[in-house]
Amino acid sequence: MAEIIQKDGTWAFDGDALRLTPGRDKNVGLLRRTLGELVLPLTALAGISFEQGKKTGRLKLRLRHGADPLLHATGGRLTEPHDPYQLIVESDRYGVAEYFTEEVRTALLLDRIPADPVTEYLLPGPSVPLSVSAGDGTASFDGERVRLEWNWKTEDAKAAAGTRTLAVTDLIAVEWQPAAGLDNGHLRFTVRNAPTKAPAKYDPHAVELWGFKKDPLMALVAAAVQARLPHPAAAVDHRPEVPAEAVRPPAPTAAPAPAEDSHDALLRRLRELGELHRTGVLTDEEFTLAKQAILKRM
């Protein structure tokens, strides 16, 4: 098992899944604290990287496209304090971060996990029921229906339309957009047969966001709804059907070159761990845990 513990959070990897637990530091974003611990299956991961800085570094996970409803609903617009797939690493733990990165990369290679897009969500999305108040309204979701209620800051014409209740079966899309500069953000639901291009301020199917503290929590509502909508890859294929007799088997291809012997790779990793331990990068406990994990593979 590989593990890195920081003020920003704790990441642990057991060979099959990564467990991402947000820290209690004041700089940890509200969305991450509310979302809580995430269990990320290795099959949902496309890659991992570690970037060093003068004072702190960052571990970053790259998920396979379409694996996570949160990333799809937010369109990659989550900023650093709220992104659950980034971890700030203190400079005295750079060696541990590099080891953690290598362990995850090795597992991806050994398990032959592809980095290509997936056709179904591999993460469940936030649990329901959910209710968030931000901007000009409150968005609640019970797993089947979205309820939008307005507050005293709502534009008059929009408030006059009253509370909106939207069944998931009537929705075709959901989007969360944060406020940026002078541009307000929104949580918008696209209703079947009722498209609109109106700004969120006037759209009765959208909550307008102004860049305040609770805005990111609206992304949780978006993700919970997105997890219950058809996967974006489940589009209908309109190509003409090809008769079975016209399908020819693919030409045989050459067998791939054998990969480096995994036993030798594990031995080399043990030597690297020993060097990190001797130089003080790894503590006794970290070295023992890492060594046991490698010995189990052998």
Buried (B, 14 or more C-beta within 10 A) or exposed (E): EBBBBBBBBBBBBEBEBBBBBBBEEEEBBBBBBBBEEBEBEBBBBBBBEBEEEEEBBBBBBEBBBBBBBBBBBBEEBBEEBBBBBBBBBBEEBBBBBBBBBBBBBBBBEBEEBEEEEBEEBBBEBBEBEBBBBBBBBBBBBEEEBBBBBBEEEBBEEBBEBEEBEBEBEBBEBBBBBBBEEEEBBBBBBBBEEEEEEEEBBEBBBBBBBEBEEBBBBBBBBBBBBBBBBEBBEEEEEEEEEEEEEEEEEEEEEEEEEEEEEEEEBBEEBBEBBEEBBEEEBBEEEBBEBBBEBBEEBE
